[in-house]
Amino acid sequence: MEIFDALLAGFATAITPANLLWALVGCALGTAVGVLPGIGPAVAVAMLLPITAKVDMTASMIFFAGIYYGAMYGGSTASILLNTPGETASMVTAMEGNKMAKSGRAGAALATSAIGSFVAGTIATVVVTLFAPGVAEFAVKLGPPEYFMLMVLAFTTVSAVLGQSSLRGMTALFLGLALGCVGMDQISGAARYTVGKMELLDGIDIVLVAVGLFAVAEVLYAALYEGRVEESQNQMGRVHMTRRDWRRSIPAWLRGTVIGTPFGCIPAGGTEIPTFLSYATEKRLAKGEDKAEFGTRGAIEGVAGPEAANNATVTAALIPLLTLGIPTSNTTAVLLGAFQNYGLNPGPQLFTTSATLVWALIASLYIGNIMLLVLNLPMVGLWVKLLKIPRPQLYAGILIFATVGAYGMRQSTFDLFLLYGIGLLGVLMRRFDFPTAPVVVGMILGPLAEAQLRNAISIGEGSWMIFLQRPMAVTLLVIVLAVLIVPRVLRRWAERNLAHARQSVDDVS
């Protein structure tokens, strides 16, 4: 009953006219940006961070939640019609969705994507509602040693999961940790790594880093390295599904939700694995004529399942973000920065210190889901027209928006130089396949981890053995080692089996 009462209180806050308006604006902007090819939700949230600096904290979080959801919904439109997914979450949707569009079934593909996202998002939001408070209640009992190990787990999982290489992920993380050390020491008050610049005494603003690494870097990278995007030749028909489409989609939506939700809950998520798993499951379960459509005319299950898995994953990812402060994607890493911008630290205490905000945010997810269904089905024609905006004008607008927003925070020219310096760093990181999210995570959680480490050592009277004397800290340490070691062992084992199989084939031949 406590959860139900808290949720009702959250709805009471979320349905005020001002908050409903922010939710609607966030959903509409998120969908519009998600539709545009090559621009994912992380860029959308990062680009819009500065404009909410003077907005009420709860309204701002509801706004970002709308963008978060909307961009995930909108990403499927570009994937289906243009075969240009804005991020890896939409890659699987593009595989079958674009084939459906080319065979004249773009409307059905877009409809199953929108409805599947609604179904999965709603179910996953129920999971967040029921389980997030319990996770937070358990985490409140942790002390400084456990908190530090939890942050080490966050560093490890984010660095290992995001990006192609764990080494590159760790390098990006240490860069973020270094940036987090800039400014005044929390305990001694000594200036660290400020190179004599007064503007750096308060540290580097997380908004500048997020906007620079995501929005500015995206624009500069596109200008330097990406070619012209071809116009889509797909004809857009009426958005509807036949009875047969419904019969094939409903089980796929439910299976995708079941597959995606656990991957969002664990602090080592990412949408690639559940979406590919969902696609493989649907392809394996399909029979006869339905199976023949995979890879040819486009199978509607291949759109319905992965889209449901994708939205279930990104919604359930709010559990580790809100309760443990662990982001599991680029977008949740930027959302972590949005919380930090208001002086909030997502984690176990958030449900106690900012209960009104958290429950209003969760309630707004239910509202946003309905808003997005209303926006996506009747207004698909409008979103499709956004695809006709030329790439140069689009990116110029993003760059102007990011620059004005960053300058408006402190009216500082130094901030602009810093913004573009970070943007160039982001270009280099993208060019050489270094993930950017670990930089943001390291910068935000680094100072917190440093404070918890100092507190833990004080509790242990200067002894590092404190981390081996507390069962929960030891458990977290084992999980960290498992995250680092197990994937490598499995990879080596798979490579060895493959080599043995090839050797056997050679011996037979």
N, C-alpha and C positions, 0 to 999 in steps of 0.2 A: 504493500500500500504506500510506503514511503516513496518508492520510485514513481508510482502513479500520481501521487500528490505533487511531487517535484516536477513531473512532466506537465501537469495541468498548469502549474505556476509558470513554467517555461512558455507554454502556449499563450498564457495571459500577457506575457511580455512580448512575445513574437508577433501577436496579431494586432498590436497597436498600429495605427495608420502609418506612422513614420517607419517602423521596422518592416511592415509589409511592403512599403514602397522600396526600401533598400533591398529587400529580398527579390522583388520583381526586377529592379534595375540590375542587380547582380546576376540573376538568371539570364536576363536578356543579353547583357554584355558578355557573359561567359559563353552562351550559345553562339553569339555572333563571332566572337574571337575563336571559339572552337571550330566553327565552320571554315574559317580562313585556313588555307593549306599551309602547313609548315609551322603554325603557331600553336603551341600546346597550352594547357592550363597554367603551367608554371610561369610562362612568359606573361600571360594575362594577369595573374595575381601580382607578379613582381612589378609589372608596368603600372598597375593601379594602386600599389601600396602608398605612394606619397599623397594621393588626393584625399585620403581618409584621415590625415594627420589631425584635423580639427573636428572630426566626427565623433559622436558618442561611441564609447567602446563597444557596447553591445550591438549597436547598429552596424558598426564596422565589421565585426565578426560575422554577423548575419549576411552582410554584403559579400564578404569573401567566401562564405559557404555557398552562396548562390553562384558566384563565379566558378568555384570549384566543381560544383555539380553541373552547371551549364556547359562548361568547356568540355567535360567528359561526354555529355549528350551530343554537343555540336560536332565533336571530332569525328563521329561516324558519318556525317553528311559528306565531308570532303573525302573520306576514305571510300565511300560507296560511289560517289559521282565522279571523282577525279583520280581515284587510286593514289591519293597523296595523304597518308595518315600524318597527323600532327605530332604523334608520339608513338612509342612502341605499343601502347595499349590498343591502338586502332589498327595495327598491322594485320591482325588475323581477320578483322571485319572486312578489310579491303580485299582479302583473298577471294572470298565468295561474293561479297556485296558488289564489287565492281563488275564481276561477271554477270550478276543479276541485272545490273544497270545496262550493260551492253546488250543483254537479251530482252530489253524492254520492260524489266520488272523493278525499276528503281523505286517506284512507289511502295511496293510490298517490302523491299529491303529496308527502306527508311522507316516504315511503319513498325515492322517487327523490332527494329533497333530501338525506337523510341519507347514502345510499350514494354519491351524486355528490360530496358534501363529503369523504367518506372517500377516494374515488379521487383527486380533485384534490389534496387535502391531502397524501396520501402521495407522489404524483408530484412535487409542488412541494417537499416536504421533501427528496427525493432531489436535486433541483436545488440547494437550499440546501447540502446536504452536499458536493456535488461542486464548487460554484463559489465559495462564501463564502471558503474558505481562500485561493484564488487571488487573489480581489479584495483580501483583507486583505494578502497578501504583496506585491502591487503597491503598495498604498497606504502600506505601511511605508517605502517609498523616498522618500516625499514629505517636503519640508522645510517650515519655517514659512510661506513665501509660498504654497505650494500648499495647506497646511492652511487658511490664512485664506480663500483663494479657494474652497476646498471648503465651508467654513462659510457663506460668502456665497451659494454655490449652494444650500445647504440652506435658508437664509433665504428666498431668492428662490422656490425651487420650492414650499416649504410655503406661503408667503404667496400665491403665484399660483394654486396648485392647490386649496387648501382654502378654500371660500367662493365667493360669487357675484362678488365684485369684488376685483380686485388691489389697489386703493387701500385698501379695508377690511382686506384681508389684511396689507398693509404697515403700516397703522396699528396693528393688533393686534401685529404683530411688534415695532414700536418701543416699544410699551407693555411687552412682555416684556423687551426689552433694558434699558429703564429700571429695571424691577424687579430685573433681574440686577445692576445697578450698586449697589444698596443694600447697605451693609455696609462692611467694611474693604477698602481697595485691596490687590490681591495683591502689589504690588511695594513701594509706599511705606508701607503700613500705615495710611494716613490714613482716618478715618471718612468715608463718603460717604452723603448723603441719609438719615441715621438720625434726623433731627429730634429729637435729644437722647434717644432711647429706647435704653437698654442692650440691650433684646431684639433690636434690629435690627443690632447690631454684627456678628453672624455671618451677616447676610443674611436674606432671607425664605426659609423652608423650602419646597422644591419640593413636598413632600407637601401642605402647606396650600394652595398655589396650585392643584394638580391637583384636590384634593377640593373646594375652593371653586368653581372654575370649572366643574367637571363635575357632581359629585353635588349640592352645595348649590344651585347655580344651576338645575339640572334641576328640583329640588323646588319652589323658589320660583317659577320660571317657570310650572310646571304649575299651582301654586296661584293665580297672578295672571292668567294668560292663557288656559289651556286649559279646554275644556268637558268635560262628562261623556262617558265612552266607552261606546258602546252595547254591550250584551251580544251575543255571537255566537249566531246561530241554527243554525250548522252542526252537523250530527250527526257525531260521530266514530266511524268504523267501524274495522275491523281494518286494521292497517298491512301492506299487501301489494301486490305488483305482478303483473300478468298477464304471460304470455309476450310479448304484443304490447307492453306497457309496457317490458319489458326490451329488446326489439328496437329500440324508438325511443329509449330513454334512453342506452344504451351509447355510440353515436356522439356524442350530445350531450354526455355527460360528457367524452369525450376532446377534442372540439372546444373546449369551455369551458375545459379545462385548458390547451390550447395557446394560447388567446387570453389567458387571465388571467395566466399565469406571467411573460411578458415585462413586463407592466405593473407587476407587483410588484417586479421586479428593478431597474427604472430609478428613480432618485431623483426622480421627478415623477409618482408613481403615483396612487392613488385607485381605488376599485372601481367608480365610476359608469361610466366609459368601457368597460372590458372587459365588464361585465354587460350593458350596452345593446348593445354590439357582438355579444355572444354571442346575445342575444335576436333581434337583427335577422338574424343569420346563420341561426339555426334557422328563423325565419319564412320566409326566402328559400328555404331548401333544402326545406322541407316541401312535399308535393304532395297533391293530391286531398283525401281525407277528413281526413287529418292537418292539412292547411293550414286546412281549414274550421273546425277546433276553436279556432284562435287567435282570442281575443277573444269567443268564444261560450261553449262548454262548458269551455274551458280545455285547452290543449295541454300534454302532459307534457314535451315538448322545451323549452317555454318556462319550465319550472321546472328541469329537469335541467341545461341548458346554463349559464344565469346563475348557479345555485348553485355549479357546478363552477368557473366563472370567478371568482366571488367568493372562494371558499376558496383557489384557486390564487394569486390576487393577494395575499391577506392573509398567506399563508405565505411566498411569495417576497419579501414586503416586509421580512422579517427580514434579507435580504442587505444592503440599504443601511443598515438600522438597526445591525446588528452590526459590519459592516466599515467603514462610513463615518460612522456616528453620525447618519445622516439619516433622520428619521421621515417617512413618507409618508401618515399618517392620524392622526386624533385618538387612536386607541388606541395606536399605536406612539409617539406623542408622550408619552403617559402612561407607557408602558413605559420610555421614555428616562428619565423622572423616577424610576421604580423603580430603575433601574441607578444613577442619580446618588445616590439615597438610601443606597446601600451604598458610595459612594465610587468607583464604577466609571464610566468614560467609554467608552461604545461607540465603536469606531473601530478603525483598523488594529492598534493595540497590544493590543487585547482578546484576540485569538487567541494572543498570546504571553504576556501577563501573567496571563490568567485562562483558560488553555486548558481546564482541568478543568471549569470552570463552563460555558463555551460548548458543549463537546461533550456535557456532561450535558443541557444545554438542548435541543440538537438531537436527542439520543436520546429525550428526553422527548416530542418532537413525534410521533415514530413511535408511542410507547406511548400518548400522549393520543389519537391518531387512532383506535386500536383501542378504547380505553376509551369514546370518544364514540359509536362505532358501536354498541357493546353497550348504552350508556345510552339512545341515541336510539330504536332500533327497539323494544325490548320495553317501555320506560318512557314512551312518548309519552302514554299515558293519564294518568300522574301529572303530566307537564309541563302538559298541557291543564288539569288542575284548578287549577294555579297562576294561570291566566287569570281565575279567579273571585274572586281577592283584590280587594276594593274599592280603588280608586285612592287615596282619602284615607289609609287605614291603611297601604298600601304605601309611599307617600311619607313618611308620618310615621316609619315604621321606618327608611327610608334616612337621614332627617335626624338621628334619634337616633344611629344607627350612626356617621355621619360626625362628629357632634359629640363623642361619647365617644372615638372614635379619635384625633381631632385633639388633644383635651385630654390624652389619655393619653401623648402623645409627650414633653411637657415639663412637664405639670401647670401650664400657664401660662394665666391668664385673658386675657392680651394676645393669645395665639394664637387664642382663640375670637373676640374682636372682629375680629381680622385675617381669620379664616376667613369670617365672615359679611359683612365688608366686600368681600372678594374675591368671595363668592357674589352679592352685589348687583351688583357690576361685571359678573359673568357674565350676570346677568339682562338688564342693559342691552345687553350685547354681542349676546345672542340676539335681543332685541327689535328691534335695528336691523341684524341680519344681519352682525355682525362675527364672523369665525371665532375660536374660542378656542384651537385647537392652536398657532397661531403665537406666542401669549403664552408657552406652556410652552416651546416650542422656543427662543424668544428669550432667555428667562430662563436656560435650561440652557446653551445654546451661546454666549450673549453673553460671559460672562467668559472662556470658552476662546478665543473669537475675538479678544477684546481682548489676551490674552496672546500669541497667535500673531502678531497685528499688530505688537505691540511687538518681538517677537523678529525678525520679518521686517525691520522698519525698522532694527533694530540691525545685522542682517547687511548691509543696504544702506548702512550708515554714514549713516543719516538720510535717504537718498534713496528716494522712492516709486517710482523707476524699477525697483526690484528686481522688481516685479510684472510688468514688461514684458520683463525680461531672461531669464526662465526659461520654457522652452517649455510646460511643463505648466501653469504659472500663467496664461499667455496663453490656452491652450486652455480652461481653466476660465472665464476672463473672457469669452471668446467665447460659451461655453455659457450663462453667466448673462445676457448681452445677448440671446441668442436666445430664452431663456425669457421675457424681458420684452417683446421686440419682435415675434417671429414670430406669436404668437396674435393680437395686435392687427392686424397686417398681413393675416392670413388672414380675420379678422372683417370688416375694412374691404372686402376684396376680395369676400367673399361678399355683403355688403350692397350693394356696387356692382353685382355681377352680378344680384342680385335686383331692384334698381331698374331695370336695363336690360331685364330680362325683363318687368317690369310695364309699362314704357314701350312695349315692342314689342307687348304685348297690347292696350294702349290705342290704339296707332297702327292696328292691324289692325281693331279694332272701330270 
